Amino acid sequence: MNLKETYVLIDGGYLSKITKRLGKDGIRLDIDLNLFAITLAKTQSLWVSGVYYY
């Protein structure tokens, strides 16, 4: 399998809003950002070269 290299950009504000909404009683979910980015990339057959959180 040949994977294309990519960079993953994560919007902290949007991710915070989603994790708060999905968590129980308004408590945010604890997410490992690197693992999250790698998992997203694998679903699209991409190789993560870097993760940028802004």
MODELLER restraints for C-alpha pairs under 7 A, 6 or more apart:
rsr = mdl.restraints
at = mdl.atoms
rsr.add(forms.Gaussian(group=physical.xy_distance, feature=features.Distance(at['CA:3:A'], at['CA:45:A']), mean=5.62, stdev=0.5))
rsr.add(forms.Gaussian(group=physical.xy_distance, feature=features.Distance(at['CA:3:A'], at['CA:46:A']), mean=5.01, stdev=0.5))
rsr.add(forms.Gaussian(group=physical.xy_distance, feature=features.Distance(at['CA:3:A'], at['CA:47:A']), mean=5.59, stdev=0.5))
rsr.add(forms.Gaussian(group=physical.xy_distance, feature=features.Distance(at['CA:4:A'], at['CA:46:A']), mean=4.93, stdev=0.5))
rsr.add(forms.Gaussian(group=physical.xy_distance, feature=features.Distance(at['CA:4:A'], at['CA:47:A']), mean=5.69, stdev=0.5))
rsr.add(forms.Gaussian(group=physical.xy_distance, feature=features.Distance(at['CA:5:A'], at['CA:46:A']), mean=5.88, stdev=0.5))
rsr.add(forms.Gaussian(group=physical.xy_distance, feature=features.Distance(at['CA:5:A'], at['CA:47:A']), mean=4.62, stdev=0.5))
rsr.add(forms.Gaussian(group=physical.xy_distance, feature=features.Distance(at['CA:5:A'], at['CA:48:A']), mean=5.93, stdev=0.5))
rsr.add(forms.Gaussian(group=physical.xy_distance, feature=features.Distance(at['CA:5:A'], at['CA:49:A']), mean=5.94, stdev=0.5))
rsr.add(forms.Gaussian(group=physical.xy_distance, feature=features.Distance(at['CA:6:A'], at['CA:46:A']), mean=6.37, stdev=0.5))
rsr.add(forms.Gaussian(group=physical.xy_distance, feature=features.Distance(at['CA:6:A'], at['CA:47:A']), mean=5.92, stdev=0.5))
rsr.add(forms.Gaussian(group=physical.xy_distance, feature=features.Distance(at['CA:6:A'], at['CA:48:A']), mean=5.19, stdev=0.5))
rsr.add(forms.Gaussian(group=physical.xy_distance, feature=features.Distance(at['CA:6:A'], at['CA:49:A']), mean=5.55, stdev=0.5))
rsr.add(forms.Gaussian(group=physical.xy_distance, feature=features.Distance(at['CA:7:A'], at['CA:48:A']), mean=5.73, stdev=0.5))
rsr.add(forms.Gaussian(group=physical.xy_distance, feature=features.Distance(at['CA:7:A'], at['CA:49:A']), mean=5.42, stdev=0.5))
rsr.add(forms.Gaussian(group=physical.xy_distance, feature=features.Distance(at['CA:7:A'], at['CA:50:A']), mean=4.83, stdev=0.5))
rsr.add(forms.Gaussian(group=physical.xy_distance, feature=features.Distance(at['CA:7:A'], at['CA:51:A']), mean=5.85, stdev=0.5))
rsr.add(forms.Gaussian(group=physical.xy_distance, feature=features.Distance(at['CA:8:A'], at['CA:37:A']), mean=6.30, stdev=0.5))
rsr.add(forms.Gaussian(group=physical.xy_distance, feature=features.Distance(at['CA:8:A'], at['CA:48:A']), mean=6.85, stdev=0.5))
rsr.add(forms.Gaussian(group=physical.xy_distance, feature=features.Distance(at['CA:8:A'], at['CA:50:A']), mean=6.31, stdev=0.5))
rsr.add(forms.Gaussian(group=physical.xy_distance, feature=features.Distance(at['CA:8:A'], at['CA:51:A']), mean=4.82, stdev=0.5))
rsr.add(forms.Gaussian(group=physical.xy_distance, feature=features.Distance(at['CA:8:A'], at['CA:52:A']), mean=6.18, stdev=0.5))
rsr.add(forms.Gaussian(group=physical.xy_distance, feature=features.Distance(at['CA:9:A'], at['CA:51:A']), mean=6.02, stdev=0.5))
rsr.add(forms.Gaussian(group=physical.xy_distance, feature=features.Distance(at['CA:9:A'], at['CA:52:A']), mean=4.83, stdev=0.5))
rsr.add(forms.Gaussian(group=physical.xy_distance, feature=features.Distance(at['CA:9:A'], at['CA:53:A']), mean=6.02, stdev=0.5))
rsr.add(forms.Gaussian(group=physical.xy_distance, feature=features.Distance(at['CA:10:A'], at['CA:52:A']), mean=6.12, stdev=0.5))
rsr.add(forms.Gaussian(group=physical.xy_distance, feature=features.Distance(at['CA:10:A'], at['CA:53:A']), mean=4.80, stdev=0.5))
rsr.add(forms.Gaussian(group=physical.xy_distance, feature=features.Distance(at['CA:10:A'], at['CA:54:A']), mean=6.31, stdev=0.5))
rsr.add(forms.Gaussian(group=physical.xy_distance, feature=features.Distance(at['CA:11:A'], at['CA:53:A']), mean=6.21, stdev=0.5))
rsr.add(forms.Gaussian(group=physical.xy_distance, feature=features.Distance(at['CA:11:A'], at['CA:54:A']), mean=5.37, stdev=0.5))
rsr.add(forms.Gaussian(group=physical.xy_distance, feature=features.Distance(at['CA:12:A'], at['CA:53:A']), mean=6.36, stdev=0.5))
rsr.add(forms.Gaussian(group=physical.xy_distance, feature=features.Distance(at['CA:12:A'], at['CA:54:A']), mean=5.61, stdev=0.5))
rsr.add(forms.Gaussian(group=physical.xy_distance, feature=features.Distance(at['CA:19:A'], at['CA:28:A']), mean=5.02, stdev=0.5))
rsr.add(forms.Gaussian(group=physical.xy_distance, feature=features.Distance(at['CA:19:A'], at['CA:29:A']), mean=5.13, stdev=0.5))
rsr.add(forms.Gaussian(group=physical.xy_distance, feature=features.Distance(at['CA:20:A'], at['CA:26:A']), mean=5.40, stdev=0.5))
rsr.add(forms.Gaussian(group=physical.xy_distance, feature=features.Distance(at['CA:20:A'], at['CA:27:A']), mean=5.70, stdev=0.5))
rsr.add(forms.Gaussian(group=physical.xy_distance, feature=features.Distance(at['CA:20:A'], at['CA:28:A']), mean=4.13, stdev=0.5))
rsr.add(forms.Gaussian(group=physical.xy_distance, feature=features.Distance(at['CA:20:A'], at['CA:29:A']), mean=6.60, stdev=0.5))
rsr.add(forms.Gaussian(group=physical.xy_distance, feature=features.Distance(at['CA:23:A'], at['CA:29:A']), mean=5.26, stdev=0.5))
rsr.add(forms.Gaussian(group=physical.xy_distance, feature=features.Distance(at['CA:34:A'], at['CA:51:A']), mean=6.85, stdev=0.5))
rsr.add(forms.Gaussian(group=physical.xy_distance, feature=features.Distance(at['CA:37:A'], at['CA:51:A']), mean=6.97, stdev=0.5))
rsr.add(forms.Gaussian(group=physical.xy_distance, feature=features.Distance(at['CA:38:A'], at['CA:48:A']), mean=6.18, stdev=0.5))
rsr.add(forms.Gaussian(group=physical.xy_distance, feature=features.Distance(at['CA:41:A'], at['CA:47:A']), mean=6.36, stdev=0.5))
rsr.add(forms.Gaussian(group=physical.xy_distance, feature=features.Distance(at['CA:41:A'], at['CA:48:A']), mean=6.56, stdev=0.5))
